[in-house]
Amino acid sequence: MKKLTCLILLPICCLGQALPIQLKNIPDQKKVEVLVNGETFTSYFYPSEDVLKKPVLYPILSPQGNFVTRGWPFDPREGERQDHPHHVGIWLNNGDVNGNDFWNNSNDVDQSQKPYGTIVHTGVKNVKSGKKSGELLVTADWKGSDNQLLLKEETRYIFSGTPTVRIIDRITTLRAQVPVLFADNKEGMFAIRLAKELEHPDSKMTYVATGNYFNDTGISGSEVWSKRSGWMNLTGTIEKEKISLAMFDHPENHNYPANWHARGYGLYAVNNIGSDVFSKGKESSDLELYEGQKVTFKYRVLIASKHLSEDEMILFAEQFAKR
């Protein structure tokens, strides 16, 4: 019955006609801009290592033009938390790859305390605009603290949108250049740092926060942390715009459905290589690759100018599962 309901809701879930997507490669600014019907959506941003230790999508705007990502440290906005400087826009990395911490690396950490890894952008291979979607193909190298090349990354972004929805699909393939161990780790893996308005409300806040998580098992609020789920929906309001910011794991991903490292203070992450700490030692999700072996991860981020229902979330998840 649930599936039938979803099919009936198809016109509602589509939420409008697809809009043209334009990608603009701007090498001197180290970014590729993404526009939906001429309006800014996001940018693929790859500054030098002395600025940021990984490429990111930053910032992210809603269909009505509100920022759904935190601005600090690059574009701070009043009242924002100034913590975790490695939380920038949308990114993908992990806290323990052959002992190297890619997750926490930033200019604010003491590099002598432990090995930190850096993801170095190596190329924009394809930029394609379109009437209904746009695609970006980029490459990067994952390097350990000793500059050893551990992984070569190829990522395909697919951007689409309607008047009330924005969608990002990320398909990342990592190929090991040496034997690689992704050790089960809390710090991972596909993540976004939210604008303050989408944090969970707290009595100590000096600003209005409206966020609330809801996962595919019916768990909501801060209790979603550590739980397994195929998708998560965060609802909130910014400048009178009702917003759903949904993230989807893919059935083909390692350790699906993943545990979620989703926090009320604005960190929103799905972690396919983190089970031990989330299950209190009952499970493990290490991932080992031999030299030359590859692994692919697929994720979707969806921003809607409405609070999506559970039925709508199920339909979007079914659509994404076919990618």
ZADO-1210 file (C-alpha; in nm, 4 decimals, padded with zeros to 6 digits):
<atoms>
<atom x="00.0000" y="00.0000" z="00.0000" code="MET" pos="1"/>
<atom x="00.2856" y="00.2368" z="00.0806" code="LYS" pos="2"/>
<atom x="00.4342" y="00.1907" z="-00.2681" code="LYS" pos="3"/>
<atom x="00.0944" y="00.2511" z="-00.4326" code="LEU" pos="4"/>
<atom x="00.0550" y="00.5715" z="-00.2306" code="THR" pos="5"/>
<atom x="00.3934" y="00.6907" z="-00.3558" code="CYS" pos="6"/>
<atom x="00.2997" y="00.6309" z="-00.7169" code="LEU" pos="7"/>
<atom x="-00.0182" y="00.8304" z="-00.6696" code="ILE" pos="8"/>
<atom x="00.1917" y="01.1163" z="-00.5270" code="LEU" pos="9"/>
<atom x="00.4295" y="01.1259" z="-00.8234" code="LEU" pos="10"/>
<atom x="00.3058" y="01.4620" z="-00.9642" code="PRO" pos="11"/>
<atom x="00.3373" y="01.6175" z="-00.6173" code="ILE" pos="12"/>
<atom x="00.6867" y="01.4807" z="-00.5599" code="CYS" pos="13"/>
<atom x="00.8136" y="01.6121" z="-00.8912" code="CYS" pos="14"/>
<atom x="00.7312" y="01.9619" z="-00.7608" code="LEU" pos="15"/>
<atom x="00.7465" y="02.1369" z="-01.0977" code="GLY" pos="16"/>
<atom x="00.9136" y="02.1225" z="-01.4373" code="GLN" pos="17"/>
<atom x="01.2887" y="02.0736" z="-01.4683" code="ALA" pos="18"/>
<atom x="01.4831" y="02.3973" z="-01.5109" code="LEU" pos="19"/>
<atom x="01.7987" y="02.4520" z="-01.7208" code="PRO" pos="20"/>
<atom x="02.1307" y="02.4023" z="-01.5424" code="ILE" pos="21"/>
<atom x="02.4354" y="02.6107" z="-01.6334" code="GLN" pos="22"/>
<atom x="02.7897" y="02.5295" z="-01.5184" code="LEU" pos="23"/>
<atom x="03.0594" y="02.7980" z="-01.5456" code="LYS" pos="24"/>
<atom x="03.4228" y="02.6959" z="-01.5066" code="ASN" pos="25"/>
<atom x="03.6222" y="02.9812" z="-01.3470" code="ILE" pos="26"/>
<atom x="03.9789" y="02.8489" z="-01.3071" code="PRO" pos="27"/>
<atom x="04.1286" y="03.1754" z="-01.1773" code="ASP" pos="28"/>
<atom x="03.8835" y="03.1631" z="-00.8859" code="GLN" pos="29"/>
<atom x="03.9355" y="02.7882" z="-00.8430" code="LYS" pos="30"/>
<atom x="03.5698" y="02.7071" z="-00.8749" code="LYS" pos="31"/>
<atom x="03.2928" y="02.5873" z="-01.1047" code="VAL" pos="32"/>
<atom x="02.9674" y="02.7758" z="-01.0519" code="GLU" pos="33"/>
<atom x="02.6322" y="02.5954" z="-01.0792" code="VAL" pos="34"/>
<atom x="02.3234" y="02.7970" z="-01.1728" code="LEU" pos="35"/>
<atom x="01.9608" y="02.6843" z="-01.1924" code="VAL" pos="36"/>
<atom x="01.7669" y="02.8884" z="-01.4464" code="ASN" pos="37"/>
<atom x="02.0321" y="03.1600" z="-01.4121" code="GLY" pos="38"/>
<atom x="02.0225" y="03.1702" z="-01.0311" code="GLU" pos="39"/>
<atom x="02.3151" y="03.0643" z="-00.8142" code="THR" pos="40"/>
<atom x="02.2818" y="02.7203" z="-00.6570" code="PHE" pos="41"/>
<atom x="02.6330" y="02.6215" z="-00.5508" code="THR" pos="42"/>
<atom x="02.9978" y="02.6059" z="-00.6583" code="SER" pos="43"/>
<atom x="03.2535" y="02.3309" z="-00.6725" code="TYR" pos="44"/>
<atom x="03.5310" y="02.5055" z="-00.4772" code="PHE" pos="45"/>
<atom x="03.8903" y="02.3819" z="-00.4771" code="TYR" pos="46"/>
<atom x="04.1244" y="02.6380" z="-00.3176" code="PRO" pos="47"/>
<atom x="04.4896" y="02.5601" z="-00.2489" code="SER" pos="48"/>
<atom x="04.5901" y="02.3363" z="00.0425" code="GLU" pos="49"/>
<atom x="04.6955" y="02.6324" z="00.2544" code="ASP" pos="50"/>
<atom x="04.3310" y="02.7500" z="00.2448" code="VAL" pos="51"/>
<atom x="04.1305" y="02.4252" z="00.2619" code="LEU" pos="52"/>
<atom x="04.2368" y="02.0611" z="00.2869" code="LYS" pos="53"/>
<atom x="03.9747" y="01.9232" z="00.0458" code="LYS" pos="54"/>
<atom x="03.7491" y="02.0312" z="-00.2433" code="PRO" pos="55"/>
<atom x="03.3913" y="02.1116" z="-00.1390" code="VAL" pos="56"/>
<atom x="03.0568" y="02.2298" z="-00.2697" code="LEU" pos="57"/>
<atom x="03.0156" y="02.5754" z="-00.1153" code="TYR" pos="58"/>
<atom x="02.7915" y="02.7556" z="-00.0512" code="PRO" pos="59"/>
<atom x="02.4560" y="02.5822" z="-00.1039" code="ILE" pos="60"/>
<atom x="02.1425" y="02.7904" z="-00.1634" code="LEU" pos="61"/>
<atom x="01.7772" y="02.6931" z="-00.1388" code="SER" pos="62"/>
<atom x="01.5287" y="02.7369" z="-00.4259" code="PRO" pos="63"/>
<atom x="01.4349" y="03.0769" z="-00.2797" code="GLN" pos="64"/>
<atom x="01.7966" y="03.1833" z="-00.2483" code="GLY" pos="65"/>
<atom x="01.8577" y="03.1289" z="00.1235" code="ASN" pos="66"/>
<atom x="02.1886" y="02.9862" z="00.2424" code="PHE" pos="67"/>
<atom x="02.1424" y="02.6359" z="00.3848" code="VAL" pos="68"/>
<atom x="02.5137" y="02.5955" z="00.4639" code="THR" pos="69"/>
<atom x="02.7093" y="02.7774" z="00.7340" code="ARG" pos="70"/>
<atom x="02.9134" y="03.0703" z="00.6063" code="GLY" pos="71"/>
<atom x="03.2026" y="03.0615" z="00.8544" code="TRP" pos="72"/>
<atom x="03.4997" y="03.0555" z="00.8102" code="PRO" pos="73"/>
<atom x="03.4969" y="03.2004" z="00.4554" code="PHE" pos="74"/>
<atom x="03.1842" y="03.4174" z="00.4728" code="ASP" pos="75"/>
<atom x="03.0791" y="03.4428" z="00.8401" code="PRO" pos="76"/>
<atom x="02.7259" y="03.5482" z="00.9214" code="ARG" pos="77"/>
<atom x="02.6039" y="03.6992" z="01.2463" code="GLU" pos="78"/>
<atom x="02.5437" y="03.4527" z="01.5283" code="GLY" pos="79"/>
<atom x="02.7050" y="03.1496" z="01.3625" code="GLU" pos="80"/>
<atom x="02.9016" y="02.8982" z="01.5635" code="ARG" pos="81"/>
<atom x="03.2726" y="02.9303" z="01.4965" code="GLN" pos="82"/>
<atom x="03.3751" y="02.5720" z="01.5624" code="ASP" pos="83"/>
<atom x="03.5083" y="02.2778" z="01.3590" code="HIS" pos="84"/>
<atom x="03.6825" y="02.4808" z="01.0845" code="PRO" pos="85"/>
<atom x="03.6990" y="02.1656" z="00.8718" code="HIS" pos="86"/>
<atom x="03.3172" y="02.1696" z="00.8377" code="HIS" pos="87"/>
<atom x="03.2756" y="02.3603" z="00.5097" code="VAL" pos="88"/>
<atom x="02.9818" y="02.3231" z="00.2697" code="GLY" pos="89"/>
<atom x="02.9375" y="01.9666" z="00.1444" code="ILE" pos="90"/>
<atom x="03.2316" y="01.7270" z="00.1418" code="TRP" pos="91"/>
<atom x="03.3374" y="01.3616" z="00.1446" code="LEU" pos="92"/>
<atom x="03.6279" y="01.2177" z="00.3439" code="ASN" pos="93"/>
<atom x="03.7096" y="00.9952" z="00.6413" code="ASN" pos="94"/>
<atom x="03.8835" y="01.0138" z="00.9779" code="GLY" pos="95"/>
<atom x="04.1149" y="00.7127" z="00.9393" code="ASP" pos="96"/>
<atom x="04.2648" y="00.6101" z="00.6046" code="VAL" pos="97"/>
<atom x="04.5847" y="00.4145" z="00.6647" code="ASN" pos="98"/>
<atom x="04.6042" y="00.6026" z="00.9921" code="GLY" pos="99"/>
<atom x="04.5645" y="00.9449" z="00.8321" code="ASN" pos="100"/>
<atom x="04.2864" y="01.1735" z="00.9541" code="ASP" pos="101"/>
<atom x="04.1327" y="01.3401" z="00.6495" code="PHE" pos="102"/>
<atom x="03.8189" y="01.4546" z="00.8322" code="TRP" pos="103"/>
<atom x="03.9679" y="01.6872" z="01.0954" code="ASN" pos="104"/>
<atom x="04.2466" y="01.8367" z="00.8876" code="ASN" pos="105"/>
<atom x="04.2550" y="02.2165" z="00.8712" code="SER" pos="106"/>
<atom x="04.4992" y="02.5019" z="00.9192" code="ASN" pos="107"/>
<atom x="04.3943" y="02.5146" z="01.2850" code="ASP" pos="108"/>
<atom x="04.5284" y="02.1709" z="01.3856" code="VAL" pos="109"/>
<atom x="04.8785" y="02.0889" z="01.5074" code="ASP" pos="110"/>
<atom x="05.0148" y="01.8748" z="01.2255" code="GLN" pos="111"/>
<atom x="05.2784" y="01.7279" z="01.4586" code="SER" pos="112"/>
<atom x="05.0224" y="01.5638" z="01.6862" code="GLN" pos="113"/>
<atom x="04.9114" y="01.2894" z="01.4454" code="LYS" pos="114"/>
<atom x="04.9041" y="01.2097" z="01.0718" code="PRO" pos="115"/>
<atom x="04.6568" y="01.4203" z="00.8747" code="TYR" pos="116"/>
<atom x="04.5543" y="01.3574" z="00.5160" code="GLY" pos="117"/>
<atom x="04.4769" y="01.6066" z="00.2392" code="THR" pos="118"/>
<atom x="04.2563" y="01.5711" z="-00.0683" code="ILE" pos="119"/>
<atom x="04.4174" y="01.7611" z="-00.3546" code="VAL" pos="120"/>
<atom x="04.2077" y="01.8655" z="-00.6546" code="HIS" pos="121"/>
<atom x="04.3789" y="01.7517" z="-00.9750" code="THR" pos="122"/>
<atom x="04.1431" y="01.8432" z="-01.2565" code="GLY" pos="123"/>
<atom x="03.8101" y="01.9521" z="-01.3991" code="VAL" pos="124"/>
<atom x="03.7613" y="01.6853" z="-01.6652" code="LYS" pos="125"/>
<atom x="03.4154" y="01.7705" z="-01.7967" code="ASN" pos="126"/>
<atom x="03.1671" y="02.0543" z="-01.7551" code="VAL" pos="127"/>
<atom x="02.8267" y="02.0035" z="-01.9142" code="LYS" pos="128"/>
<atom x="02.5244" y="02.2305" z="-01.8946" code="SER" pos="129"/>
<atom x="02.1789" y="02.1150" z="-01.9984" code="GLY" pos="130"/>
<atom x="01.8087" y="02.1892" z="-02.0266" code="LYS" pos="131"/>
<atom x="01.7175" y="01.9496" z="-01.7435" code="LYS" pos="132"/>
<atom x="02.0454" y="01.8728" z="-01.5671" code="SER" pos="133"/>
<atom x="02.4138" y="01.9579" z="-01.5597" code="GLY" pos="134"/>
<atom x="02.7177" y="01.7390" z="-01.4964" code="GLU" pos="135"/>
<atom x="03.0621" y="01.7995" z="-01.3579" code="LEU" pos="136"/>
<atom x="03.3465" y="01.5466" z="-01.3625" code="LEU" pos="137"/>
<atom x="03.6447" y="01.6176" z="-01.1368" code="VAL" pos="138"/>
<atom x="03.9474" y="01.4307" z="-01.0054" code="THR" pos="139"/>
<atom x="04.1527" y="01.4468" z="-00.6871" code="ALA" pos="140"/>
<atom x="04.4370" y="01.2735" z="-00.5025" code="ASP" pos="141"/>
<atom x="04.4130" y="01.1544" z="-00.1413" code="TRP" pos="142"/>
<atom x="04.7561" y="01.2039" z="00.0134" code="LYS" pos="143"/>
<atom x="04.8812" y="01.1017" z="00.3550" code="GLY" pos="144"/>
<atom x="05.0793" y="01.3187" z="00.5937" code="SER" pos="145"/>
<atom x="05.4040" y="01.1981" z="00.4330" code="ASP" pos="146"/>
<atom x="05.2683" y="01.3020" z="00.0905" code="ASN" pos="147"/>
<atom x="05.2190" y="00.9378" z="-00.0078" code="GLN" pos="148"/>
<atom x="04.9452" y="00.8957" z="-00.2687" code="LEU" pos="149"/>
<atom x="04.6832" y="00.6631" z="-00.1184" code="LEU" pos="150"/>
<atom x="04.3811" y="00.7018" z="-00.3448" code="LEU" pos="151"/>
<atom x="04.2856" y="00.8529" z="-00.6767" code="LYS" pos="152"/>
<atom x="03.9359" y="00.9982" z="-00.6808" code="GLU" pos="153"/>
<atom x="03.6980" y="01.0542" z="-00.9709" code="GLU" pos="154"/>
<atom x="03.3717" y="01.2252" z="-00.8824" code="THR" pos="155"/>
<atom x="03.0720" y="01.2928" z="-01.1033" code="ARG" pos="156"/>
<atom x="02.8237" y="01.5528" z="-00.9819" code="TYR" pos="157"/>
<atom x="02.4784" y="01.5674" z="-01.1382" code="ILE" pos="158"/>
<atom x="02.2809" y="01.8855" z="-01.0669" code="PHE" pos="159"/>
<atom x="01.9116" y="01.9379" z="-01.1338" code="SER" pos="160"/>
<atom x="01.6280" y="02.1556" z="-01.0146" code="GLY" pos="161"/>
<atom x="01.2719" y="02.2826" z="-01.0470" code="THR" pos="162"/>
<atom x="01.1194" y="02.6061" z="-00.9139" code="PRO" pos="163"/>
<atom x="01.0893" y="02.4413" z="-00.5710" code="THR" pos="164"/>
<atom x="01.3610" y="02.1716" z="-00.5603" code="VAL" pos="165"/>
<atom x="01.7388" y="02.1497" z="-00.5967" code="ARG" pos="166"/>
<atom x="01.9168" y="01.8119" z="-00.6276" code="ILE" pos="167"/>
<atom x="02.2831" y="01.7107" z="-00.6139" code="ILE" pos="168"/>
<atom x="02.3867" y="01.3543" z="-00.6912" code="ASP" pos="169"/>
<atom x="02.7466" y="01.2689" z="-00.6086" code="ARG" pos="170"/>
<atom x="02.9055" y="00.9533" z="-00.7503" code="ILE" pos="171"/>
<atom x="03.2613" y="00.9077" z="-00.6240" code="THR" pos="172"/>
<atom x="03.4994" y="00.6280" z="-00.7208" code="THR" pos="173"/>
<atom x="03.8170" y="00.5807" z="-00.5146" code="LEU" pos="174"/>
<atom x="04.0980" y="00.3655" z="-00.6545" code="ARG" pos="175"/>
<atom x="04.3694" y="00.2479" z="-00.4165" code="ALA" pos="176"/>
<atom x="04.7274" y="00.3292" z="-00.5191" code="GLN" pos="177"/>
<atom x="04.8645" y="00.1175" z="-00.2322" code="VAL" pos="178"/>
<atom x="04.6896" y="-00.1254" z="00.0035" code="PRO" pos="179"/>
<atom x="04.4367" y="00.0930" z="00.1885" code="VAL" pos="180"/>
<atom x="04.2410" y="00.0444" z="00.5090" code="LEU" pos="181"/>
<atom x="03.9470" y="00.2696" z="00.5842" code="PHE" pos="182"/>
<atom x="03.9257" y="00.1948" z="00.9553" code="ALA" pos="183"/>
<atom x="03.5827" y="00.2034" z="01.1153" code="ASP" pos="184"/>
<atom x="03.5617" y="00.5617" z="01.2388" code="ASN" pos="185"/>
<atom x="03.3028" y="00.8028" z="01.3720" code="LYS" pos="186"/>
<atom x="03.4381" y="01.0889" z="01.1606" code="GLU" pos="187"/>
<atom x="03.2850" y="01.0454" z="00.8170" code="GLY" pos="188"/>
<atom x="03.1810" y="01.0394" z="00.5488" code="MET" pos="189"/>
<atom x="02.9456" y="01.2402" z="00.3231" code="PHE" pos="190"/>
<atom x="02.8541" y="01.5543" z="00.5111" code="ALA" pos="191"/>
<atom x="02.7108" y="01.9037" z="00.5144" code="ILE" pos="192"/>
<atom x="02.7481" y="02.1813" z="00.7726" code="ARG" pos="193"/>
<atom x="02.4172" y="02.3588" z="00.8142" code="LEU" pos="194"/>
<atom x="02.3164" y="02.7215" z="00.8456" code="ALA" pos="195"/>
<atom x="02.2320" y="02.8172" z="01.2041" code="LYS" pos="196"/>
<atom x="01.8592" y="02.8362" z="01.1294" code="GLU" pos="197"/>
<atom x="01.8567" y="02.4610" z="01.0549" code="LEU" pos="198"/>
<atom x="02.0206" y="02.3577" z="01.3813" code="GLU" pos="199"/>
<atom x="01.8057" y="02.1930" z="01.6462" code="HIS" pos="200"/>
<atom x="01.6535" y="02.4446" z="01.8909" code="PRO" pos="201"/>
<atom x="01.8417" y="02.4907" z="02.2177" code="ASP" pos="202"/>
<atom x="01.7433" y="02.7028" z="02.5176" code="SER" pos="203"/>
<atom x="02.0924" y="02.8550" z="02.5275" code="LYS" pos="204"/>
<atom x="02.0761" y="02.9866" z="02.1703" code="MET" pos="205"/>
<atom x="02.0793" y="03.3590" z="02.0987" code="THR" pos="206"/>
<atom x="01.9167" y="03.3017" z="01.7582" code="TYR" pos="207"/>
<atom x="01.6134" y="03.1139" z="01.6268" code="VAL" pos="208"/>
<atom x="01.6800" y="02.7567" z="01.5135" code="ALA" pos="209"/>
<atom x="01.4063" y="02.5427" z="01.3617" code="THR" pos="210"/>
<atom x="01.5695" y="02.2172" z="01.2531" code="GLY" pos="211"/>
<atom x="01.4378" y="01.8674" z="01.3132" code="ASN" pos="212"/>
<atom x="01.5723" y="01.5373" z="01.1770" code="TYR" pos="213"/>
<atom x="01.3495" y="01.2473" z="01.0724" code="PHE" pos="214"/>
<atom x="01.4764" y="00.9134" z="00.9367" code="ASN" pos="215"/>
<atom x="01.3264" y="00.6205" z="00.7463" code="ASP" pos="216"/>
<atom x="01.2600" y="00.4202" z="01.0630" code="THR" pos="217"/>
<atom x="01.0455" y="00.6926" z="01.2195" code="GLY" pos="218"/>
<atom x="01.3082" y="00.8232" z="01.4615" code="ILE" pos="219"/>
<atom x="01.3295" y="01.2015" z="01.4932" code="SER" pos="220"/>
<atom x="01.5265" y="01.4762" z="01.6626" code="GLY" pos="221"/>
<atom x="01.8667" y="01.4174" z="01.8190" code="SER" pos="222"/>
<atom x="01.7894" y="01.0465" z="01.8573" code="GLU" pos="223"/>
<atom x="01.8737" y="00.9901" z="01.4901" code="VAL" pos="224"/>
<atom x="02.2442" y="01.0101" z="01.5764" code="TRP" pos="225"/>
<atom x="02.4144" y="00.6690" z="01.5315" code="SER" pos="226"/>
<atom x="02.1024" y="00.5037" z="01.3868" code="LYS" pos="227"/>
<atom x="02.0997" y="00.3187" z="01.0537" code="ARG" pos="228"/>
<atom x="01.8790" y="00.4665" z="00.7844" code="SER" pos="229"/>
<atom x="01.8559" y="00.4787" z="00.4058" code="GLY" pos="230"/>
<atom x="01.7665" y="00.8474" z="00.4159" code="TRP" pos="231"/>
<atom x="01.7293" y="01.1436" z="00.6463" code="MET" pos="232"/>
<atom x="01.5024" y="01.4472" z="00.6176" code="ASN" pos="233"/>
<atom x="01.5845" y="01.7689" z="00.8017" code="LEU" pos="234"/>
<atom x="01.3024" y="02.0212" z="00.8108" code="THR" pos="235"/>
<atom x="01.3237" y="02.3832" z="00.9159" code="GLY" pos="236"/>
<atom x="01.2512" y="02.7412" z="00.8163" code="THR" pos="237"/>
<atom x="01.4770" y="03.0215" z="00.6903" code="ILE" pos="238"/>
<atom x="01.3347" y="03.3691" z="00.6205" code="GLU" pos="239"/>
<atom x="00.9791" y="03.2268" z="00.6057" code="LYS" pos="240"/>
<atom x="01.0869" y="02.9630" z="00.3509" code="GLU" pos="241"/>
<atom x="00.9907" y="02.6162" z="00.4646" code="LYS" pos="242"/>
<atom x="01.2827" y="02.3866" z="00.3871" code="ILE" pos="243"/>
<atom x="01.3492" y="02.0144" z="00.3659" code="SER" pos="244"/>
<atom x="01.7145" y="01.9239" z="00.3361" code="LEU" pos="245"/>
<atom x="01.7205" y="01.5521" z="00.2627" code="ALA" pos="246"/>
<atom x="02.0181" y="01.3188" z="00.2245" code="MET" pos="247"/>
<atom x="02.0064" y="00.9714" z="00.0700" code="PHE" pos="248"/>
<atom x="02.2405" y="00.6751" z="00.1049" code="ASP" pos="249"/>
<atom x="02.2466" y="00.4377" z="-00.1941" code="HIS" pos="250"/>
<atom x="02.1686" y="00.0632" z="-00.1708" code="PRO" pos="251"/>
<atom x="02.4921" y="-00.0200" z="-00.3566" code="GLU" pos="252"/>
<atom x="02.7095" y="00.1616" z="-00.1018" code="ASN" pos="253"/>
<atom x="02.9327" y="-00.0238" z="00.1430" code="HIS" pos="254"/>
<atom x="02.7532" y="-00.1018" z="00.4716" code="ASN" pos="255"/>
<atom x="02.4110" y="00.0198" z="00.3521" code="TYR" pos="256"/>
<atom x="02.2032" y="00.1463" z="00.5238" code="PRO" pos="257"/>
<atom x="02.4693" y="00.3535" z="00.6927" code="ALA" pos="258"/>
<atom x="02.4864" y="00.4935" z="01.0417" code="ASN" pos="259"/>
<atom x="02.4283" y="00.8681" z="01.0658" code="TRP" pos="260"/>
<atom x="02.6638" y="01.1150" z="01.2313" code="HIS" pos="261"/>
<atom x="02.3924" y="01.3828" z="01.2488" code="ALA" pos="262"/>
<atom x="02.4182" y="01.6375" z="01.5276" code="ARG" pos="263"/>
<atom x="02.1834" y="01.9086" z="01.6469" code="GLY" pos="264"/>
<atom x="02.4536" y="02.1773" z="01.6268" code="TYR" pos="265"/>
<atom x="02.4604" y="02.1580" z="01.2464" code="GLY" pos="266"/>
<atom x="02.6781" y="01.8639" z="01.1407" code="LEU" pos="267"/>
<atom x="02.4744" y="01.6389" z="00.9101" code="TYR" pos="268"/>
<atom x="02.6616" y="01.3304" z="00.7882" code="ALA" pos="269"/>
<atom x="02.5996" y="00.9790" z="00.6594" code="VAL" pos="270"/>
<atom x="02.8837" y="00.7425" z="00.7482" code="ASN" pos="271"/>
<atom x="02.9239" y="00.4141" z="00.5606" code="ASN" pos="272"/>
<atom x="03.2575" y="00.3409" z="00.7305" code="ILE" pos="273"/>
<atom x="03.1496" y="00.3956" z="01.0879" code="GLY" pos="274"/>
<atom x="02.9633" y="00.1345" z="01.2925" code="SER" pos="275"/>
<atom x="03.1768" y="00.0463" z="01.5939" code="ASP" pos="276"/>
<atom x="03.1219" y="00.3613" z="01.7979" code="VAL" pos="277"/>
<atom x="02.7594" y="00.3898" z="01.6857" code="PHE" pos="278"/>
<atom x="02.6783" y="00.0317" z="01.7888" code="SER" pos="279"/>
<atom x="02.8916" y="00.0395" z="02.1062" code="LYS" pos="280"/>
<atom x="03.1272" y="-00.2206" z="01.9654" code="GLY" pos="281"/>
<atom x="02.8661" y="-00.4656" z="01.8381" code="LYS" pos="282"/>
<atom x="02.9363" y="-00.3986" z="01.4676" code="GLU" pos="283"/>
<atom x="03.2308" y="-00.3041" z="01.2491" code="SER" pos="284"/>
<atom x="03.2464" y="-00.1637" z="00.8975" code="SER" pos="285"/>
<atom x="03.6157" y="-00.1474" z="00.8051" code="ASP" pos="286"/>
<atom x="03.6794" y="-00.1260" z="00.4323" code="LEU" pos="287"/>
<atom x="04.0009" y="-00.2678" z="00.2864" code="GLU" pos="288"/>
<atom x="04.1201" y="-00.2164" z="-00.0719" code="LEU" pos="289"/>
<atom x="04.4178" y="-00.3877" z="-00.2311" code="TYR" pos="290"/>
<atom x="04.6376" y="-00.1880" z="-00.4673" code="GLU" pos="291"/>
<atom x="04.4405" y="-00.1108" z="-00.7842" code="GLY" pos="292"/>
<atom x="04.1037" y="-00.2012" z="-00.6309" code="GLN" pos="293"/>
<atom x="03.8275" y="00.0571" z="-00.6401" code="LYS" pos="294"/>
<atom x="03.5104" y="00.1380" z="-00.4490" code="VAL" pos="295"/>
<atom x="03.2220" y="00.3655" z="-00.5454" code="THR" pos="296"/>
<atom x="02.9937" y="00.5683" z="-00.3202" code="PHE" pos="297"/>
<atom x="02.6696" y="00.7331" z="-00.4335" code="LYS" pos="298"/>
<atom x="02.4809" y="00.9995" z="-00.2408" code="TYR" pos="299"/>
<atom x="02.1999" y="01.2468" z="-00.3029" code="ARG" pos="300"/>
<atom x="02.1245" y="01.5828" z="-00.1420" code="VAL" pos="301"/>
<atom x="01.7835" y="01.7379" z="-00.2032" code="LEU" pos="302"/>
<atom x="01.6702" y="02.0840" z="-00.0930" code="ILE" pos="303"/>
<atom x="01.2989" y="02.1605" z="-00.1239" code="ALA" pos="304"/>
<atom x="01.0992" y="02.4750" z="-00.0503" code="SER" pos="305"/>
<atom x="00.8487" y="02.2730" z="00.1514" code="LYS" pos="306"/>
<atom x="00.8448" y="02.0124" z="00.4243" code="HIS" pos="307"/>
<atom x="00.8495" y="01.6819" z="00.2412" code="LEU" pos="308"/>
<atom x="00.6224" y="01.4045" z="00.3634" code="SER" pos="309"/>
<atom x="00.7405" y="01.0525" z="00.4399" code="GLU" pos="310"/>
<atom x="00.5697" y="00.9296" z="00.1215" code="ASP" pos="311"/>
<atom x="00.7562" y="01.1870" z="-00.0854" code="GLU" pos="312"/>
<atom x="01.0847" y="01.0893" z="00.0776" code="MET" pos="313"/>
<atom x="01.0224" y="00.7230" z="-00.0037" code="ILE" pos="314"/>
<atom x="00.9553" y="00.8067" z="-00.3676" code="LEU" pos="315"/>
<atom x="01.2731" y="01.0151" z="-00.3998" code="PHE" pos="316"/>
<atom x="01.4684" y="00.7315" z="-00.2385" code="ALA" pos="317"/>
<atom x="01.3234" y="00.4804" z="-00.4869" code="GLU" pos="318"/>
<atom x="01.4166" y="00.7095" z="-00.7759" code="GLN" pos="319"/>
<atom x="01.7724" y="00.7544" z="-00.6471" code="PHE" pos="320"/>
<atom x="01.8158" y="00.3799" z="-00.5951" code="ALA" pos="321"/>
<atom x="01.7829" y="00.3352" z="-00.9724" code="LYS" pos="322"/>
<atom x="02.0817" y="00.5615" z="-01.0465" code="ARG" pos="323"/>
</atoms>
